[in-house]
Amino acid sequence: MKKILIIDDEEKLRSLMARIIGLEGFEVVEAGDCKSGLKKLEQQLFDVVLCDVKLPDGNGVDLTIAIKEKSPQTEVILLTAYGNIPDGVQAIKNGAFDYIVKGDDNNKIIPLLHRAIEKSNLTQRIAQLEAKLDTKLSFDGIIGSSKSLQQSIELARKVAPTDTTVLLTGETGTGKEVFASAIHQSSLRKNQPFVAINCSAFSHDLLESEMFGHIAGSFTGASKDKKGLFEEANNGTIFLDEVGEMALDLQAKLLRVIENGEFIKVGESKPTKVNVRIIAATNRDLAKEIEAGHFRQDLFYRLSVFQIQLPALRERVADIEPLANHFLHFFALKTNKKIKSFSGEFIQLLKLHTWPGNIRELKNVLERSVILETENILTTDCLPLEIQQLKASETTGEAPVLSAFSLASAEKIHIQKVLNYTNHNKTETAKLLNIALTTLYRKLEEYKIS
């Protein structure tokens, strides 16, 4: 039931309005002055306040400000015996929903109440969605309790309130954009734009135009001026994903933005000033890229003022189950399926897989499994073949299922990781593992690694 607060010092009129509004199915509370009205607002939440302009201890126009400060989602309708334009204008400026004259506009009160409640409902819904979005985009929305992940989160929390440039490193699919978004959401710039760009997704010329913008006629097809993403992110945060893929001449322009807060648009000669925080990310080893002449050392030092390494999924096995559970419910809702859980063997195989694609790969596997599953529980039959092959089966001679916490499991995962690194070059793998080639073949046979 929607709640209405009536603030009016005329008791008879107040009681009459309360009865009329109550007959419409609303819960009505009464107050005779500003002080008692504000006290009622502290005690409970109201959808609409009907308030007289002239009260014994104050003015309804001024009281509107206090009401909106205490309860932004509450709508205020002001009632006056003698309407005047200046008061009406000021009331709306102060946040009132409407300003009406007693007696002349009595027949408008009920329809006006319904419209005010509609707006109040919308405001409350927006507030709820914003709260959910804040949680989703903040550090609280990052799933996992493993020590390695929590260490990364702790570092990110510490740097978030500053304007320091951050470099996020780690394998592809480890959640670098999620971290960048959480850092922005926990910063003083949270109400300003967060703009993300993948530097590997554009050709050289397109990336320059996307980042810095261009003026009309600067190149074929540039029919009008275009703002770059740095300009769009002004006063906010820009996230440069895969910054290691950027060409050297664009690296020089990026360095200028970091050092001087300015850049030159394509086809223009005068600089454009911006105030942005930069968060960059890469899955490359930038130290090696510097040695190879592919990345500027001075830019690296500017970007890596505060570096955070994000752990690979295989390094945080304890987080696989909560992540899988999150994706299960997400895709079950998206596909309108009533799948609520997964079998023990299903999650066991997920923990045995090495996840070269990290969280992104896990998400894809769960989406595929939800689509294929016809029962209300996910089973191993829905998993990709390479994960199913990890399953124990004495009849087929496959390796036994190993505990995710056993030494043998760790050894198997490590051998698979090194094999992937060497593109299955067994001689190189044995060399890196510091074991004899015959020992490696025995281990491959023992763990049924192909």
C-alpha positions as CSV (number, residue, x, y, z in Angstrom):
1,M,0.0,0.0,0.0
2,K,1.3,3.4,-1.0
3,K,1.9,5.9,1.8
4,I,0.9,9.6,1.7
5,L,2.0,12.2,4.3
6,I,-0.2,15.3,4.7
7,I,1.5,18.3,6.3
8,D,-1.1,21.1,7.1
9,D,-1.8,23.1,10.1
10,E,-5.6,23.3,9.4
11,E,-6.8,20.2,11.2
12,K,-10.3,20.0,9.6
13,L,-9.0,20.4,6.0
14,R,-6.2,17.9,6.8
15,S,-8.6,15.3,8.1
16,L,-10.9,15.8,5.2
17,M,-8.1,15.3,2.7
18,A,-6.9,12.2,4.7
19,R,-10.4,10.6,4.4
20,I,-10.7,11.3,0.7
21,I,-7.3,10.0,-0.1
22,G,-7.7,7.0,2.3
23,L,-10.9,6.0,0.3
24,E,-8.6,5.7,-2.8
25,G,-6.7,2.9,-1.1
26,F,-3.7,4.9,0.2
27,E,-2.3,4.7,3.7
28,V,-2.4,8.3,5.1
29,V,-0.3,9.8,7.9
30,E,-0.9,13.4,9.2
31,A,1.4,16.1,10.6
32,G,0.5,19.7,11.6
33,D,3.9,21.5,11.1
34,C,7.4,21.2,9.6
35,K,9.0,19.7,12.7
36,S,6.4,16.9,13.1
37,G,6.4,16.2,9.4
38,L,10.2,15.8,9.2
39,K,10.0,13.5,12.2
40,K,7.5,11.3,10.4
41,L,9.8,11.2,7.4
42,E,12.6,9.9,9.7
43,Q,10.4,7.1,11.0
44,Q,9.1,5.7,7.7
45,L,9.3,6.1,3.9
46,F,6.5,7.9,2.1
47,D,5.8,7.9,-1.6
48,V,4.2,11.4,-1.7
49,V,4.0,14.3,0.7
50,L,1.1,16.8,0.4
51,C,2.3,19.9,2.1
52,D,0.8,23.3,2.8
53,V,3.0,26.3,1.8
54,K,2.4,28.3,4.9
55,L,3.0,26.4,8.1
56,P,3.4,27.6,11.7
57,D,7.1,26.9,11.9
58,G,8.2,27.3,8.3
59,N,7.5,27.4,4.6
60,G,6.5,24.4,2.5
61,V,8.6,25.7,-0.4
62,D,11.8,25.6,1.7
63,L,10.7,22.4,3.4
64,T,10.7,20.7,0.0
65,I,14.5,20.9,0.0
66,A,14.8,19.1,3.4
67,I,12.3,16.4,2.3
68,K,14.2,15.7,-0.9
69,E,17.5,15.5,1.0
70,K,16.0,13.0,3.5
71,S,14.1,11.0,0.9
72,P,15.0,11.7,-2.8
73,Q,12.4,9.2,-4.1
74,T,9.5,10.9,-2.2
75,E,7.5,13.3,-4.4
76,V,6.2,16.6,-2.9
77,I,3.0,18.3,-3.9
78,L,2.6,21.8,-2.4
79,L,-0.8,23.3,-1.6
80,T,-1.4,27.0,-1.2
81,A,-4.4,29.2,-0.5
82,Y,-3.1,32.0,-2.6
83,G,-1.0,30.9,-5.5
84,N,1.7,33.1,-7.0
85,I,4.1,32.5,-9.8
86,P,7.4,33.2,-8.0
87,D,6.6,30.7,-5.3
88,G,5.5,28.1,-7.8
89,V,8.7,28.5,-9.8
90,Q,10.8,28.2,-6.7
91,A,8.9,25.2,-5.5
92,I,9.6,23.3,-8.8
93,K,13.3,24.4,-8.6
94,N,13.5,23.0,-5.1
95,G,12.3,19.6,-6.3
96,A,8.5,19.7,-5.9
97,F,6.4,17.6,-8.2
98,D,3.6,20.2,-8.5
99,Y,2.2,23.4,-6.9
100,I,-1.6,23.7,-6.7
101,V,-4.1,26.1,-5.2
102,K,-6.5,24.8,-2.5
103,G,-10.2,24.8,-3.4
104,D,-9.7,25.6,-7.1
105,D,-7.7,22.5,-7.8
106,N,-9.3,20.0,-5.4
107,N,-10.5,17.8,-8.2
108,K,-6.9,17.5,-9.4
109,I,-5.4,16.1,-6.2
110,I,-6.3,12.4,-6.7
111,P,-5.1,12.2,-10.4
112,L,-2.0,14.2,-9.4
113,L,-1.3,11.8,-6.6
114,H,-1.4,8.8,-9.0
115,R,1.0,10.6,-11.4
116,A,3.3,11.5,-8.5
117,I,3.3,7.9,-7.3
118,E,4.2,6.7,-10.8
119,K,7.2,9.0,-10.7
120,S,8.1,7.9,-7.2
121,N,8.0,4.2,-8.3
122,L,10.2,5.0,-11.3
123,T,12.7,6.9,-9.0
124,Q,12.8,4.0,-6.6
125,R,13.3,1.5,-9.4
126,I,16.2,3.5,-10.8
127,A,17.7,3.8,-7.3
128,Q,17.5,0.0,-6.9
129,L,19.0,-0.6,-10.4
130,E,21.8,1.9,-9.7
131,A,22.6,0.1,-6.4
132,K,22.7,-3.3,-8.2
133,L,24.9,-1.8,-10.9
134,D,27.2,-0.3,-8.3
135,T,27.5,-3.7,-6.7
136,K,28.0,-5.4,-10.0
137,L,30.7,-3.0,-11.2
138,S,32.4,-2.6,-7.8
139,F,34.9,-4.9,-6.1
140,D,32.0,-6.7,-4.4
141,G,30.9,-7.9,-7.8
142,I,34.2,-9.8,-8.4
143,I,33.5,-13.5,-7.7
144,G,36.1,-15.5,-5.8
145,S,37.7,-15.8,-2.4
146,S,41.1,-17.4,-3.3
147,K,44.2,-15.8,-1.7
148,S,45.7,-14.8,-5.1
149,L,42.6,-13.0,-6.2
150,Q,42.0,-11.3,-2.9
151,Q,45.6,-10.0,-3.0
152,S,44.9,-8.4,-6.4
153,I,41.6,-6.9,-5.2
154,E,43.3,-5.4,-2.1
155,L,45.9,-3.7,-4.3
156,A,43.2,-2.4,-6.6
157,R,41.2,-1.1,-3.6
158,K,44.2,0.9,-2.4
159,V,44.9,2.6,-5.7
160,A,41.3,3.2,-6.7
161,P,40.7,6.5,-4.8
162,T,43.8,8.0,-6.3
163,D,44.4,9.3,-9.8
164,T,47.4,7.1,-10.3
165,T,47.8,5.3,-13.7
166,V,47.3,1.6,-13.3
167,L,48.7,-1.3,-15.4
168,L,46.8,-4.6,-15.2
169,T,48.7,-7.6,-16.3
170,G,47.8,-11.3,-16.8
171,E,46.7,-13.8,-19.3
172,T,43.7,-13.2,-21.6
173,G,40.4,-13.8,-20.0
174,T,41.4,-13.1,-16.4
175,G,39.0,-10.2,-16.0
176,K,41.1,-7.2,-16.6
177,E,38.2,-5.0,-17.8
178,V,36.2,-6.1,-14.7
179,F,39.0,-4.9,-12.5
180,A,39.4,-1.6,-14.4
181,S,35.6,-1.0,-14.1
182,A,35.8,-1.7,-10.3
183,I,38.7,0.7,-9.9
184,H,36.8,3.4,-11.7
185,Q,33.6,2.7,-9.7
186,S,35.6,3.1,-6.4
187,S,37.3,6.3,-7.5
188,L,36.3,9.9,-7.1
189,R,35.5,9.8,-10.9
190,K,32.8,7.2,-10.5
191,N,30.0,9.6,-11.7
192,Q,32.0,10.5,-14.8
193,P,32.4,8.4,-18.0
194,F,34.2,5.1,-18.1
195,V,35.4,4.5,-21.6
196,A,37.0,1.2,-22.8
197,I,38.9,0.5,-26.0
198,N,40.6,-2.7,-27.2
199,C,43.8,-1.5,-28.9
200,S,44.1,-4.8,-30.9
201,A,40.7,-4.4,-32.5
202,F,41.6,-1.6,-34.8
203,S,44.1,-0.9,-37.6
204,H,46.7,1.8,-36.9
205,D,44.9,4.7,-38.6
206,L,41.5,3.7,-37.2
207,L,42.9,3.3,-33.6
208,E,44.4,6.8,-33.8
209,S,41.1,8.3,-35.0
210,E,39.1,6.3,-32.3
211,M,41.5,7.4,-29.5
212,F,42.1,11.0,-30.4
213,G,39.3,11.9,-32.9
214,H,39.6,13.8,-36.2
215,I,38.3,16.8,-38.1
216,A,36.3,16.8,-41.2
217,G,38.4,16.2,-44.4
218,S,41.4,14.9,-42.5
219,F,41.2,11.6,-44.5
220,T,39.0,9.9,-47.1
221,G,35.6,9.3,-45.5
222,A,36.0,11.9,-42.7
223,S,32.9,13.9,-43.6
224,K,32.5,15.5,-40.2
225,D,34.4,16.2,-37.0
226,K,34.6,13.3,-34.6
227,K,35.4,13.3,-30.9
228,G,38.0,10.7,-29.8
229,L,37.5,8.4,-26.8
230,F,40.0,10.4,-24.8
231,E,37.7,13.4,-25.2
232,E,34.6,11.4,-24.5
233,A,36.3,10.2,-21.2
234,N,37.2,13.7,-20.1
235,N,37.0,14.0,-16.3
236,G,36.5,10.2,-16.1
237,T,38.5,7.1,-16.8
238,I,39.8,5.5,-20.0
239,F,40.7,1.8,-20.1
240,L,43.2,0.8,-22.8
241,D,43.0,-2.9,-23.2
242,E,45.8,-4.8,-25.0
243,V,48.0,-1.7,-24.9
244,G,51.0,-3.8,-25.9
245,E,49.5,-4.1,-29.4
246,M,49.8,-0.3,-30.0
247,A,52.1,1.0,-32.7
248,L,55.2,2.9,-31.6
249,D,54.1,6.3,-33.1
250,L,50.8,6.0,-31.2
251,Q,52.7,5.1,-28.1
252,A,54.4,8.4,-28.4
253,K,51.1,10.2,-28.6
254,L,49.8,8.3,-25.6
255,L,52.9,9.3,-23.7
256,R,52.1,13.0,-24.4
257,V,48.6,12.6,-23.0
258,I,50.0,11.0,-19.8
259,E,52.7,13.7,-19.4
260,N,50.8,16.8,-20.5
261,G,47.1,15.9,-20.6
262,E,46.8,16.9,-24.2
263,F,46.7,15.4,-27.7
264,I,46.3,16.5,-31.3
265,K,43.4,15.2,-33.3
266,V,44.0,13.7,-36.8
267,G,44.1,16.6,-39.3
268,E,44.4,19.3,-36.6
269,S,47.3,21.4,-35.5
270,K,46.2,22.7,-32.1
271,P,46.2,20.5,-29.0
272,T,43.1,19.4,-27.1
273,K,43.3,19.3,-23.3
274,V,41.8,16.5,-21.3
275,N,41.7,15.4,-17.7
276,V,41.5,11.6,-17.7
277,R,42.7,8.7,-15.5
278,I,44.3,6.0,-17.6
279,I,44.1,2.3,-16.7
280,A,45.9,0.0,-19.2
281,A,46.0,-3.7,-19.6
282,T,48.1,-6.3,-21.4
283,N,48.6,-10.0,-21.7
284,R,52.1,-9.5,-23.1
285,D,55.4,-9.4,-21.2
286,L,56.2,-5.7,-21.8
287,A,59.8,-6.1,-20.6
288,K,60.4,-8.5,-23.4
289,E,58.5,-6.2,-25.9
290,I,60.9,-3.4,-24.8
291,E,63.9,-5.6,-25.5
292,A,62.5,-6.5,-28.9
293,G,62.0,-2.8,-29.7
294,H,58.2,-3.1,-29.9
295,F,57.3,-1.0,-26.8
296,R,58.6,2.3,-25.5
297,Q,60.5,2.0,-22.2
298,D,59.5,5.6,-21.1
299,L,55.8,4.7,-21.8
300,F,56.1,1.5,-19.8
301,Y,57.4,3.4,-16.8
302,R,54.6,5.9,-17.1
303,L,51.9,3.2,-17.3
304,S,53.3,0.9,-14.7
305,V,53.4,3.3,-11.8
306,F,51.0,0.9,-10.1
307,Q,51.1,-2.6,-11.6
308,I,48.6,-5.4,-10.6
309,Q,49.0,-8.9,-11.8
310,L,45.7,-10.9,-12.1
311,P,46.0,-14.6,-11.4
312,A,45.1,-17.2,-14.0
313,L,42.1,-19.4,-13.3
314,R,44.2,-22.5,-12.8
315,E,46.0,-20.6,-10.0
316,R,42.6,-20.1,-8.2
317,V,41.0,-23.5,-8.4
318,A,38.8,-22.7,-5.3
319,D,37.1,-20.0,-7.3
320,I,36.0,-22.3,-10.1
321,E,32.8,-23.6,-8.4
322,P,31.4,-20.1,-7.4
323,L,32.2,-18.8,-10.8
324,A,30.5,-21.8,-12.5
325,N,27.5,-21.4,-10.2
326,H,27.2,-17.7,-11.2
327,F,27.4,-18.5,-14.9
328,L,24.9,-21.4,-14.5
329,H,22.2,-19.2,-13.0
330,F,22.9,-16.4,-15.5
331,F,22.6,-18.6,-18.6
332,A,19.7,-20.6,-17.1
333,L,17.8,-17.3,-16.7
334,K,18.8,-16.1,-20.2
335,T,17.7,-19.4,-21.9
336,N,14.6,-19.8,-19.7
337,K,15.8,-23.2,-18.3
338,K,15.2,-24.5,-14.8
339,I,18.7,-25.8,-14.2
340,K,19.6,-25.1,-10.6
341,S,22.9,-27.1,-10.0
342,F,25.6,-29.3,-11.5
343,S,26.7,-32.8,-10.6
344,G,29.8,-33.5,-8.4
345,E,31.6,-35.0,-11.3
346,F,30.8,-32.0,-13.5
347,I,32.5,-29.6,-11.1
348,Q,35.4,-32.0,-10.5
349,L,36.2,-32.0,-14.2
350,L,36.0,-28.2,-14.3
351,K,38.6,-28.2,-11.5
352,L,40.9,-30.6,-13.4
353,H,40.9,-28.5,-16.6
354,T,43.8,-26.1,-17.1
355,W,41.7,-23.2,-18.5
356,P,44.1,-21.6,-21.0
357,G,41.2,-19.2,-21.8
358,N,40.6,-18.5,-18.1
359,I,37.3,-17.0,-16.9
360,R,36.2,-16.3,-20.5
361,E,36.6,-19.9,-21.4
362,L,34.8,-21.1,-18.3
363,K,31.9,-18.8,-19.2
364,N,31.7,-20.2,-22.7
365,V,31.7,-23.8,-21.4
366,L,28.9,-23.0,-19.0
367,E,26.8,-21.4,-21.7
368,R,27.3,-24.4,-24.0
369,S,26.4,-26.8,-21.1
370,V,23.2,-25.0,-20.2
371,I,22.1,-24.9,-23.9
372,L,22.8,-28.7,-24.3
373,E,21.3,-29.9,-20.9
374,T,17.8,-31.3,-21.0
375,E,17.5,-32.1,-17.3
376,N,17.5,-29.8,-14.3
377,I,21.1,-30.5,-13.4
378,L,24.3,-30.1,-15.4
379,T,26.1,-33.4,-16.1
380,T,29.5,-34.2,-17.7
381,D,27.8,-35.2,-21.0
382,C,27.3,-31.5,-21.7
383,L,31.0,-30.6,-21.4
384,P,33.3,-30.2,-24.3
385,L,35.1,-33.4,-25.3
386,E,38.6,-32.3,-24.2
387,I,37.2,-31.8,-20.6
388,Q,35.2,-35.0,-20.7
389,Q,38.4,-36.9,-21.5
390,L,39.7,-36.0,-18.0
391,K,36.9,-38.3,-16.6
392,A,37.8,-41.6,-14.9
393,S,36.9,-44.8,-16.6
394,E,38.6,-48.0,-15.8
395,T,36.8,-49.7,-18.8
396,T,38.4,-47.3,-21.2
397,G,41.8,-47.3,-19.5
398,E,41.7,-43.5,-18.8
399,A,43.6,-42.0,-16.0
400,P,41.7,-41.9,-12.6
401,V,40.0,-38.7,-11.5
402,L,42.4,-36.9,-9.3
403,S,41.5,-34.6,-6.4
404,A,42.0,-31.0,-7.4
405,F,44.2,-30.7,-4.3
406,S,46.4,-33.7,-4.8
407,L,50.1,-33.5,-5.8
408,A,49.4,-35.7,-8.8
409,S,46.7,-33.4,-10.0
410,A,49.0,-30.4,-9.7
411,E,51.7,-32.3,-11.6
412,K,49.3,-33.2,-14.4
413,I,48.1,-29.6,-14.7
414,H,51.7,-28.3,-14.8
415,I,52.7,-30.8,-17.5
416,Q,49.7,-29.8,-19.6
417,K,50.5,-26.1,-19.1
418,V,54.1,-26.6,-20.3
419,L,53.0,-28.7,-23.3
420,N,50.7,-25.9,-24.3
421,Y,53.5,-23.4,-23.9
422,T,55.8,-25.4,-26.2
423,N,53.0,-26.3,-28.7
424,H,53.4,-29.9,-27.7
425,N,57.1,-30.1,-28.4
426,K,58.0,-32.9,-26.0
427,T,61.7,-32.4,-26.1
428,E,61.4,-28.8,-25.2
429,T,58.8,-29.6,-22.6
430,A,61.1,-32.2,-20.9
431,K,63.9,-29.6,-21.0
432,L,61.7,-26.9,-19.3
433,L,60.4,-29.5,-16.7
434,N,64.0,-30.5,-16.0
435,I,63.2,-34.2,-16.5
436,A,64.4,-36.9,-18.9
437,L,62.4,-37.3,-22.1
438,T,61.6,-40.9,-21.1
439,T,60.2,-39.7,-17.8
440,L,58.0,-37.3,-19.6
441,Y,56.6,-40.0,-21.9
442,R,55.9,-42.2,-18.8
443,K,54.0,-39.3,-17.2
444,L,52.1,-38.7,-20.4
445,E,51.0,-42.3,-20.5
446,E,50.2,-42.3,-16.7
447,Y,48.0,-39.3,-16.9
448,K,46.6,-40.1,-20.4
449,I,47.8,-36.8,-21.8
450,S,47.7,-36.8,-25.5
